[in-house]
């Protein structure tokens, strides 16, 4: 699950729900929200998300993103 914006974006993304997601990530950073400081990602909602990575502990990374978690979310959310 990646949302990566590497430059200043003119697009604003708000109020997105990720619900009942299970799977295996190809990298140790399984959840990554890296958004523009000018247009941060607001209102992310993670509901019952379970991601693993083979032979590695999964992590999350957030920059300029906020929201909340509902239910069980693995890896621990950075929101």
C-alpha positions in Angstrom: 0.0 0.0 0.0 1.9 3.1 -1.2 0.9 6.7 -1.7 4.0 8.5 -2.8 4.2 12.0 -4.1 7.8 13.0 -4.6 7.2 16.6 -5.7 4.8 19.4 -4.7 1.4 18.2 -5.9 -1.6 20.3 -7.0 -3.9 17.4 -6.2 -5.5 17.1 -2.7 -6.5 13.7 -1.5 -8.9 13.4 1.5 -11.1 10.9 3.2 -9.9 7.5 1.8 -10.8 4.2 3.5 -8.6 1.1 3.3 -10.8 -1.7 4.6 -10.2 -5.5 5.2 -6.9 -5.7 3.4 -4.6 -8.8 3.9 -1.5 -9.7 2.1 2.3 -9.9 1.9 4.4 -6.8 1.1 7.5 -7.1 -1.1 9.3 -4.7 1.2 9.6 -4.2 5.0 7.8 -0.9 4.8 4.4 -2.3 4.0 2.4 1.0 4.5 3.8 4.2 3.2 2.0 7.5 2.9 4.5 10.1 1.7 2.6 13.2 0.7 3.2 16.8 -0.1 3.5 19.3 2.7 1.5 21.8 0.5 -1.3 19.3 0.0 -1.2 16.7 2.9 -3.2 13.5 2.8 -6.0 14.1 5.3 -8.6 11.7 6.6 -7.0 8.4 5.9 -8.9 5.5 7.6 -7.3 2.1 8.0 -9.8 -0.6 9.0 -8.7 -4.2 9.7 -5.4 -4.2 7.6 -3.0 -7.0 8.0 0.2 -7.0 6.0 3.3 -9.2 6.5 6.7 -9.4 4.8 8.7 -12.6 4.4 11.5 -12.9 7.0 11.2 -9.3 8.0 9.3 -7.2 10.5 6.9 -4.9 8.7 6.8 -1.2 9.3 4.8 1.9 8.3 6.0 5.3 7.3 4.0 8.5 7.1 5.0 12.0 6.0 2.3 14.8 5.7 -0.5 12.3 6.2 -3.0 11.9 9.0 -6.0 9.8 9.9 -7.1 7.1 12.2 -7.1 3.3 12.6 -10.1 1.1 13.3 -9.9 -2.5 14.4 -6.6 -4.3 14.0 -3.9 -2.8 11.8 -0.5 -4.5 11.2 2.1 -3.0 10.9 1.4 -0.5 13.6 0.1 2.6 11.9 2.1 5.9 11.8 -1.1 7.9 11.4 
